[in-house]
Amino acid sequence: MRATVLTNLAELTAFARPADYLQLHALIRRHGHTRVAALQDGLDPLLGRDSAVPGLTGLVWRIGDERHTWGRLTRSHTDPTTAADVAEVCYSHMFWLLLTGITRAGRIPPPRDPTEFARLIRHGTVRTWRATLAPLAEHPWSPYGERLAELADDAGLPVVGQSLRECRTVYQLRRQDEEKIAVSREVCRLVALSGVRQSEFAAYVGTSSSRMSTYASGKVTPSAALLLRMRRAARLLESRRAT
């Protein structure tokens, strides 16, 4: 799998043949965005050129223009519906590729005006793009992401602006998933701290046993008020056990 993914990356950045897009699409469908992006992220260090990351930078340029991908595929007689699916999946993969390793990307000063933003896009690399996106990934609800998108619009790069807005949405969804997991773990911790069965704990906080199960599993997120009530109940029950 690793050899196939890295060979596809090299061929896609060097030749961008319709078959290369189709193979990337097949790899993503089979193994998922996360695994494919993680393997692609290892190509440039493997070749001893991690500082420039030309392979990843070239790949982002290739798959970041959905309309261009669709056009190349349809001109090679790919069915338009199939071409649209391949172009959309490859375009979505761009976000996963940029997200991979973003926590270790560091920070650079954000672009101050449209001219500086255009220079960053046209002459930057995956490394600088990740460093620019890192604050957005960390706080996707802050005004920073929309500010970047507005700079793209003002720089005459509407496709980049659209991509940034979609990127912000992707990061918000990922953060929401992480928050749900964190809340469910906190609910389980509080039940364990109370020292009573989950059904008993549910009664103490005024909810049903089945509803408490959905909170503990992460299927449903309790309100802030209910979470505070759980914390008070867990401390009270813990103190009763201690005495």
N, C-alpha and C positions, 0 to 999 in steps of 0.2 A: 504493500500500500504506500509506504513512504517513497519508494523509488518511483511509483506511478505518479504520485502527487507532485513530486519535485520535477520529474520529466515534463509533466503537463505544464507546470509553471514556466519552466525554461522555454518550452515551445510556444506557449501562448504569448509570452513577452517578446520573443524573437520573431515569430511568424504571424501569430493571430489568425490562423486558418479557421474556417468554420468548424472543422473537426475538433480543434483544440477547445473551443467554447463548449461544444457538445460533450467532450470528455470531462471538462470541469463540472458541468451540470450533472453528469452521471455520478461523478465522485461525491459531490455534495449530497445528492439524493440518496446515495448508498451509505455514506459514512457520517453525514451531518456537517453543518458549517463549522462547528467548534473544532472537531478533529482535523478537518482539512486545513483550516486556517492555522492551527498550531503547527502542523507539519510544514506548511508553506513558510511560516515565520522562521523556520530553521535553515532555509536554503542559503541565504547570504552569509551567515556565520560559518556554515559548512564550507563555503568557497573562500573563506578568509577575507571577506570584504564587508563585514558587518557595519562599518562606519558609514558606508555610502548606500547600502541596501538598494542597489539598482534593480535587482530582481523583483522585490516587492513593490517598489515604486512603479516599475513598468507594468506590473500586474494591475495595480490600482488604476492606472491610466487606461488599460485595456478594457476592464470590466465596469468602469465607472460611468460610461456613456451608454445607457440602455438603448437608446434609439439607434446608435451606431452599431451596436451588437446585433440588434434585430435586422438592420439593413444588410449587414454582411451575411447573415444566415439566410435571409429570404433570397438574396441574389445568388446564393448557391443552391437554390431550389429546395430549401428546407420549408416544410409546411409552415405557413404564417402563425398558426396557433402554437405549434411546437417552438418556433423561433421566439415568440413572445414569452413563453414560459422560461426558456433558456436565458433570455436576456434579463428577465426579472430576477431569476435566481442568482445569476452572476452579479447583477447590480447589488442585490441584497448582501451578497458575500463580501462586497467591498467593506461594508460596515463591520462585519465580523473580523475581517483581516485587520482593519485599523484598531479595533477593540483589543485584539490579541496583543498582549504586552504593553498596553497603555498605562498600566499602573507603574511600570518602571521607565516610562518615557521621559520623566523629568518635566521641566517647565521652561518655556521661553516667553518673552514679552509678547503680548497679543498684538496683532497688526493695528496700527493707529488710524489708517485711512484706506480707501479703496485701492489706491495705487500700491501701497505696501501689501495689502491682502492679495492682489493679483500677482505680485512678485512671489509671494509665499506659495501660491498655488502652482504657478508655472515653473518655478525653479526649485521648489522644495522637494523633500524626500519623505518617505514614510516616517522616518524618524522625526522630522520637524512637524509633519502633519499630526502625528500622535501627540507630540508635546503641546501643540496648539489645541487639540481636542481634549486633552487631559482634564482641564477644569470643567468642561462640559460633561464629561463622563462622570466626574466626581459629584457635581451638583447640577443635574440635568434640568431642574426647575428654575435655576437662576436666569437672569437676563442675558448672561454671557452667550448662550447659544444663538438666541435671536439676533444679538448684536453682530455675531459673525455672519449670519445669514443676510442681514441687511448690508453688510460690507460687500458680500458677494454680489448682491443685486446691484449695488451702486457701482461695482467694478465691471458690470456688464457680463457677469457669470451667473445667469439665472439657474443653470443646471446645478452648479455648485451650491447655490442658495437653497434650492429644493433638497439637495442631498443632505445639507446640514440640518434642515428642519426635520427630515426623516430620521437622521442620525440622532437628533435630540429625542424624538419619540421612542426610538429603539432603546436608548439609554434609560429613559423614564420607565419603560416596561421592565427592563432588567432590574432596575432599582426597586420597583414595586415587588417583583418576585423575591428579591433578597430580603425586603422588609417583611413580607409575609412569612418567610422561613424564620426570620429572627423573632417575630412575634409568637409563632407557634412554639418555638423552643423556649421562649420566656413563659408561656402558659404551662408547658410541661415542667419547667423548673419550679414554678410556683406550686403546682399540684404536689410535686415531690417534697417541697419544703414544708407544706402543710402537714404531711404525715398521714393524710386520710386518703381513702379511695377517690378516684376521679368523680364518681357519682355523688359522693358526700360533699366534695368540694363544690360541685355544681350547685347543690342545694344551698350552701353557705353564701354563694354570690348571686343567688336568685335566678338561675337558669336551669335548663333541663340537662340530663345526662347526655342525651344525643347531641344537643347543641354544643356542650362542652367538648365532645369528641371531635366536632368539626373545627373548633378552635385549636385543639391540640394537634390535629393533623395538618392544619394550615389551609383547609378547604374554605374556611370562613375566617375573616379577621375581626376580632372583637372591637367594640368602640373604645375610645380612649378612656371614657368613664368606667366602662366595665373592667378594663385592664387595671385601672387604679383600684377598683373594688377587689379584684383578685389579689393584688399585692397586699392590701390591708388585711384581707381574710387569711392569706398565707402567713403573714407575720403574727396575727392573733392566734391561729391554730398552733404555730410553732412555739409561741410563748406558753401556751397551755400545756403542751407536751413537756416543756422544760421544767414546769412547776409540778 
